[in-house]
Amino acid sequence: MKNHFYAMLSRMKNIYRWGLMRNTKSENLSEHSLEVAFVAHALAIINNTRLGGNVDANAVAVAAMYHDTTEIITGDMPTPIKYYNCNIKNVYKDIEKIAENRLLEKLPNDFKPYFTKIYNPRDDVKVLVKAADKISALIKCIEESNMGNREFKIAEKSTIKAIEELNCPEANIFIEEFLESFYLSLDELN
């Protein structure tokens, strides 16, 4: 039997984010997922080293890598639409679950238990991935603002608010220690 899972994943580079916004640089799902994985991994390390936690940083990074793969099937639903009201949010969650199952069907049977765990991580992993996803969105807003694109100003403010509402100390520490660097040019970073 042919297994199409990884060929489907290769389509992530064809899914563009921020479809309702004017972008100075487009961002695809592959780029976003890698950035979320980097940040989620950092959040897990912060959890373990600074907050006395015991979360598997590698499992967090892997969950982050796969967190949006259902968008290969659904496309990227803009946040204002996805969260417009509870009915739309719940229906979209159902659609995401169907897409997840379609992706799992494309795996060999012996792979499925591993990916079922990746797609349904423990709550402590989910929180860190969600925070990393929001931080990645904030980074995109900063990058666009740095390029003079005012289109992302309101998104930046609402993303900061969304991160604050997560009450995730790991995210707060990341923002305190690392976020300012994203406002700098390459020369300033060197």
Order of alpha helices (4+ residues) and beta strands (2+ residues): alpha-alpha-alpha-alpha-alpha-alpha-alpha-alpha-alpha-alpha-alpha
